[in-house]
Amino acid sequence: MPVFVKRSLAVSVVTLSLVANVANAGPWEDGYEAYQRKDYAAAVQLWRIVANEGNREAQSLLGEMYAFGQGVPQDYAKGIKWLMLAAEQNEPKAQYKLGMMNMYGQGFTRDFGRAAMWFILANAAGHAKAKKQLAVVSEELSPTQIATAQRLAQTCIKREYKGC
């Protein structure tokens, strides 16, 4: 086969795969694009599709969007619902956000012990900022309260993050 035919064939295959990838963009990718354009209402609608299918990252993002009122009216109860669904799947961003919300009393009664539990879980799951926030809330807790938060985190892990 002549070289120019091989090159044309290769270019055609690459072009077709790029077109196919654009055509196959789904709600997750479309939601991300909408979010980048600051079209938060569209992002919420698209990510809700994926979140309802159980995607923990979409659930976490929806939780944040409800908590901040991005694309939807601010609603801590709905935000917590989505964040809890994601946290039950060991999503570190959701666990971290739940810790922050407990720390600041957003949708919860302010509770440093509960915040510590969520930061312990988020840290164990690899969230980069969780260890620092755990140190911050630990300054407000007694050694007994810190030990309680650690026990709650261990219990949560044993329950596979259900009912934390």
C-alpha positions in Angstrom: 0.0 0.0 0.0 1.5 3.4 -0.9 2.6 5.7 1.9 0.1 8.5 1.1 -2.8 6.0 1.2 -1.6 4.8 4.7 -1.4 8.4 5.9 -4.8 9.2 4.5 -6.3 6.2 6.2 -4.6 7.0 9.5 -5.9 10.6 9.3 -9.4 9.4 8.6 -9.4 7.0 11.5 -8.2 9.7 13.9 -10.8 12.2 12.6 -13.6 9.6 12.9 -12.6 8.8 16.5 -12.5 12.5 17.4 -16.0 13.0 15.9 -17.3 9.9 17.6 -16.0 11.1 21.0 -17.7 14.5 20.6 -20.9 12.7 19.5 -20.7 10.4 22.5 -20.3 13.2 25.1 -22.7 12.4 27.8 -24.4 14.3 30.7 -21.2 14.3 32.8 -19.0 15.9 30.1 -21.8 18.2 29.0 -22.4 19.2 32.6 -18.7 20.0 33.0 -18.7 22.2 30.0 -21.8 24.0 31.2 -20.1 24.5 34.6 -17.0 25.9 33.0 -19.3 28.4 31.1 -20.8 29.3 34.5 -24.2 27.9 33.2 -24.8 26.4 36.6 -28.5 25.6 36.0 -27.6 23.5 32.9 -24.8 21.8 34.9 -27.2 20.9 37.7 -29.7 19.4 35.2 -27.1 17.3 33.4 -25.3 16.2 36.6 -28.6 15.2 38.2 -29.0 12.6 35.5 -25.6 11.0 36.3 -26.1 11.5 40.1 -29.4 9.6 39.9 -27.5 6.7 38.3 -25.3 6.6 41.4 -22.2 8.5 40.3 -20.5 9.7 43.5 -18.7 12.6 41.9 -21.9 14.0 40.4 -23.7 13.5 43.7 -20.9 15.4 45.5 -21.0 18.3 43.0 -24.8 18.5 43.2 -24.5 18.7 47.0 -22.0 21.5 46.7 -24.2 23.4 44.2 -27.2 23.2 46.5 -25.1 24.2 49.5 -23.7 27.3 47.6 -26.9 28.0 45.6 -25.2 27.6 42.2 -27.8 27.1 39.5 -30.5 26.3 42.1 -31.8 28.1 45.2 -29.5 27.5 48.2 -30.9 24.5 50.1 -28.8 22.9 52.7 -31.1 19.9 53.2 -30.9 19.0 49.5 -27.1 19.7 49.5 -26.7 17.4 52.5 -28.8 14.7 50.9 -26.6 14.6 47.8 -23.4 14.9 49.8 -24.4 12.0 52.1 -25.1 9.8 49.0 -21.6 10.5 47.8 -20.0 10.2 51.2 -21.6 6.7 51.5 -19.6 5.8 48.5 -16.4 7.1 50.2 -16.2 10.2 48.1 -13.5 12.4 49.8 -14.8 15.7 48.5 -18.3 15.0 49.9 -16.8 13.9 53.2 -14.7 17.1 53.4 -17.6 19.3 52.5 -19.8 17.6 55.2 -17.0 18.3 57.7 -16.9 22.0 56.6 -20.6 22.3 56.9 -20.6 20.8 60.4 -17.7 23.0 61.4 -19.5 26.2 60.3 -23.0 25.1 61.2 -24.3 25.2 57.6 -27.4 23.0 57.5 -26.3 21.4 60.8 -26.0 22.6 64.4 -22.3 23.6 64.6 -20.5 20.4 65.8 -16.7 20.2 65.8 -16.7 16.5 66.9 -18.9 15.6 63.9 -16.7 17.8 61.6 -13.6 16.0 62.9 -15.2 12.6 62.1 -15.8 13.7 58.5 -12.3 15.2 58.2 -10.8 11.9 59.4 -12.8 10.0 56.8 -11.9 12.5 54.0 -8.2 12.4 55.0 -8.2 8.5 54.9 -9.8 8.7 51.5 -7.0 11.0 50.3 -8.5 14.5 50.4 -5.5 17.0 50.4 -7.0 19.6 52.8 -8.7 17.3 55.3 -5.7 16.8 57.6 -5.3 20.6 57.9 -9.0 21.1 58.7 -8.8 18.2 61.2 -6.0 20.1 63.0 -8.2 23.2 63.1 -11.3 21.6 64.6 -9.1 19.5 67.0 -8.0 22.7 68.7 -11.7 23.1 69.8 -12.0 19.5 71.1 -10.8 17.7 74.2 -8.8 14.6 73.8 -11.9 12.6 74.7 -13.9 14.3 72.0 -11.1 13.6 69.5 -11.1 9.9 70.5 -14.9 9.8 70.0 -14.6 11.3 66.5 -12.0 8.7 65.7 -14.3 5.9 67.0 -17.2 7.3 64.9 -15.0 7.3 61.8 -13.9 3.7 62.4 -17.5 2.7 62.9 -18.5 4.5 59.7 -15.7 2.6 57.8 -16.9 -0.8 59.3 -20.4 0.0 58.2 -19.1 0.7 54.7 -20.0 4.4 55.1 -23.7 3.8 55.6 -25.5 5.8 58.3 -22.5 7.9 59.3 
